[in-house]
Amino acid sequence: MRSLAHVLWVGGAPGSGKTTIAARLARRHGLRLYSADTRTWAHRDRALAAGNHAAYLWESLAPEARGDAPSEQLLAMSLHRERGPMVLDDLRALPTTLLVVAEGSTLPASAISAGIAEPTRAVWLIPTHSFQRAQLEARRTPAGATKLYLLLADVIEREANEHAAPTLTINGSKGIDETTDAVEALFEDALAEGPHAETLAERRSLLREGNEDRRSGPWLLRAPLG
């Protein structure tokens, strides 16, 4: 199994600030950024190719109808559980020449208990319900997506506790700058060890790489197949 000791893990629910924090750390320290959201459609296509029933059900529904599904069905259609191993595959395929900061709601907390992720290089951001709701409302998140994201918050918190993943509660008492600094402090030793991009050319290359990856839209909006 390929080692992922070069990965810094920032898991958590949608609306916890993990994407912004990971992106800031990547820019500050010259790290490669992996955002699980940019792999949404590739992962869905893998699930379809494998004959996943929930993936086919999701594809069969009109975008506006997906959020009306019962909670358990909505969670299943999100492929939260199935995408965890796919995230690990993605990370193993990345070069090991730089530290990678990986973020996403589908980062599997089981990577901690399995010894794949180092606890000193990982944190799961756990938003309070009130904070998450406020963030989703501020983003004008569609009702269907909001329903899913609130469900995922409970699932992700439960998984983090089950697998003894390091957590940081996000309740709005600290701004994004302070929270970024808190996560940075947790990763202080790893960041000092590196490796990270040193030259301006290397940093520009990482920025271009990140911009090219940002092609994924809200998961509820992809048109059904057919």
N, C-alpha and C positions, 0 to 999 in steps of 0.2 A: 504494500500500500504506500503510495507516494506521500511523503511527509508534508504537513501543512504548517510547520513551525514558523514559516515566514508570513503567516496570515494574522492580522489583527481583526477580531470579530466584533461587529456592532450590530447586534440583533435587537428586535423589539417590534412593537405593534405600529401600524400606520398612525401617523400623528404624534409620534414620540420624539421626533427631531433627529432620528438616526441618520437620515440621508444628508441633511445639512451638516451635521457634525462630522460624518465620515468624509464628506467633500472638503470641509475646511481642514481636516487633518491631512488629507492627501495633498492639498495645496501648500500647506505650511511646511511639510516635511519631505515633499517629493516622493510620494508613495503612489503605487498603482491603485486605482479605485475600482472595486468591483461592486456594482449595484445589481442586486437580484432582479429588480424590476425591469432592467434592460434585457433580461433573458426570458421574460414572461411568455412571449409567443413561441420561442424555441422550445421551452419546456412544455407548453401546451401541445405543440406538434409532436413532441416525443411521446406524450401521454396518449394522443390520438393514435399514433403508429403502434403503440403497445395494446390498443384496444380498450383503453380505460373508459368504463361506462359513464362516469361522472363527466369526463371531458367531452364525450359525445353528447350528453344531455345538455351541457352548457352551450355547445355549438348549435344545438337544435333550437334554442330559444332566441327570441328577438331580444336585443339589448335591453329594452325597457321592461322586459318581463323577468329578467334574471334575478333582480333584487326581490321579487315577490315570492321566490321559492321559500319553503320552510327552512328554518335555521340549519338543521342538520344537513339538508340537501345543499344549501348554499355553501356551507363549509366544505362539503365533499367536492362541489364543483370548483371551488377555489384551488384545489389540488395542493393545499398547504402541506399535507403529509408527503405526498408523492414528490414534491419539488425539492425537499430537503436533500435526498441523495443526488439529485441533478445539480444542485448548487455545489455539492462536494466534487462532482465530476468537473464542473466548470473551473473550480479553484485549482484542482490538480492539473488542469490543462494550461494554466497560466505560467509564464516564465517565473523562475525563482530568483531572478537577478535583483529584484527589488522587494521591499516589504509591500504587501498587499493589504489594504484596509477594505474589508468586505462588509457590506451592510445590506439589510433586507429583513422583511418579516418572515421570509422562508428559510433564513439561516437556521439549521437544525440545532437546537440546544443539546440534542443527543451527542453532538460532536464532543461536548465536554466530558460526559460520562464514558464515552468510547475512547477517550485519550487522543482524539484527532485534533482537537483545539486545546491549547494551553490556557488554563484559567487565568493566568497572569496577563494573557493577551486577548482577553474576551470580556465583553460586558453586554448585558441585555437591558435595554431601556424599557422600563415598565411605567407607562403613564397612568395616572389616576383616571377614573372614568370621566370626571368633570373636565380635566385638562384635555383629554383626547377629544371629547365632544366639542369643546371650544375650538380646538385646532381644526377639526373637520368642518365645523360651521364657518370658520374664517376662510377656509379654502373653497367654500361653496360646493362641498363634496356631494354628489348625487345621493338621493335617499338610499338606493339599493347598495351603493358602495359603502355608505355610512353604516348600514346594517351589518354588512360583512366585516368591516374593520373593527366594529365594537365586539363582534363575536370572536374575531381573531385575537383581540387583546386578551381576552380571558384564556383562550387556548395557549397563547404564547407564554403568558405568566405561569400557567400551570406546568407547561413543559420546562420552563426555566427552573422552577422549583424542583420538579421531578429529577432533573439531571444535574442539579447543583451548579447551575450556571451563575456566575457573578451577575448581580443586578444593580441597577441604579434607578430609584424611584423618581419619576418626573411629575411634578405637581404644579409647576409654574412659579415656584418660589425663587427659582433662578432663571435668568434670561439665557438665550442661546449662547452668548459669549461665555458666561460662567459655566454652563453645562459642558460646552466644548472643552474648556480648560480642565474641568473635573475628569472628563474622559481622557484627555491628554495626559493628565497626571497618573492615571491608572496604567497607561502604556509607557510611562517615562523610560523604564529600562529597555524595553523593546525598541522604542524610537531612538534611543541613544546607540543601541547596537546596530541598527540598520539591517541591510543596506538601503540607501535611498538615492534618488536622483540628485546629482551634484551640479551638473551644468545647466545653463539656460536652455540649451538645445534639448536635453533630456526632459526637462520639465515641460517644455512646449510640446514635445512628442506625447507625453502623458495627457496633456490637456486635449490634444487632437483626438487621441484614443478615446477619452471620455466623451467628447462631443459626438463622435461617431456612434457610440453605444446608445445614446439617448434617442431611441426611436420607438419606445414602447409607450402606448397610450393607456388610459384607464381600462382595466380588464373587462369592465362591464360593456364597453363600447364596441368591441370588435364584432363585425357583422357575422351572423350565423353562416355556416357552410351551406352550399347548395345552390 
